[in-house]
Amino acid sequence: MSDSASNEKSALAKQYLESTVVPVLTQALTQMCVQEPSDPFTWLAQWLVENHPTKPSKAEWAESLVLKLTAGDFFGEIALLSGKPRQATVKAVGAVTVLVIDRDGFQRLCGNLFEILRRNMSAYSTMELPEEEVAAPEPVKAEAEATEEAEGGDDAAEDEKAAAAAAKRGKRRTNVFVEAVVLEDDWVAPTFDKTDDEKSRLEGYIAKTALLAYLDAKARETVIGAFQKKTCGKDEEVIKQGEDGDYYYILDSGHTDVFIKKGEDPEVKVFEYSAGGAFGELALLHGEPRLATVRCTEDCVLWALDRDTFRKIMMSTGKQDMSQRVEFLNKVSLLAELMPFERFRLAEAMRVKNYEDGDAIVTEGEPGSEFFIIQSGNCHCFKKTLKF
């Protein structure tokens, strides 16, 4: 294009804007500055429709269905990742159960999940499908039922490969509790002497653990009695990667670090515990070797619950809730890239919420502070659109 032709086109564009667009926008912006609406962009869109120079129309906002979600799908991540308001309204269709984690827990526990979610944000950035074609985005569908130790490692990587292969074949892996537990009628849990202060501390620790917090008063008393005190010195390994699981631990004092070693690579620190930290449960539940090493960074006092007692108490006091939550999260493909250790900590931190048909779980335009995974039921996502 020649310079003269380019200059002529620019002049025509300028003339068009000055004669047609600018006067209307100037009037709109003047009115907006007078009224100072809380949402200037929505106000501006509505004003332009209603004050169209040649085709004025009454503008109304309506909800349009843009996405359907089902068990294993997730939502709420955009507000947490970007700080933006909710981008859509999500409503329950029938009875719905969701797992929820708040912003603090999300940021504290889900470091690796941030990058995964950023790659999936496009699933919510193109909500333009016509209603009859709406479907849940493929990346968030639940696929494999992996059942790994929470502390990750080489075996965990193999487990995830096996789980993916099983998913492709349409097969499911075995339940979390791989070995049968026989609860004899006359079984009595062991008891170990403790001071009143020790019992009080243990009760406080137990109340904060996802596995034991639900125990009733009698079962809690049984568990507290069955814990035995152990001491470990600095640099001593409480549990060692590759060994069989023998105890479930709660740290009473001191500090430990968690390490994972993959192949010939140096071990990598993945977590740490201070007083009240509980660990070692998944090796007992799965009947698999430890997939991480927990090492004391100073002298430590721990409370240990032996494998047999742990499993029998889990069986006799309602283990289903937590074990089923872990099993469910193992099936959510979004979390497949997380280490088993990370998935278990996520399961511990998430809360269960129930909704009835038509309930708004999140509302478009509101600030967001929670991330959701649908455990059961279905949800519909709606966005406001301007109708005229």
Secondary structure by P-SEA (a helix, b strand, c coil): ccaaaaaaaaaaaaaaaacccaaaaaaaaaaaaaaccccaaaaaaaaaaaaccccccbbbbbbbbccccccccccccccccccccccbbbbbccbbbbbbbcaaaaaaccccaaaaaaaacccccccccccccccccccccccccccccccccaaaaaaaaaaaaaaaacccccccccbbbbbcccbbbbbbbbcaaaaaaaaaaaaaccccccccaaaaaaaaaabbbbbbccccccccccccccbbbbbcbbbbbbbbbccccccccccccccccccccccccccccccbbbbbcccccbbbbcaaaaaaaaaaccaaaaaaaaaaaaaccccccccaaaaaaaaaabbbbbbccccccccccccccccccccbbbbbbbbbbbcc
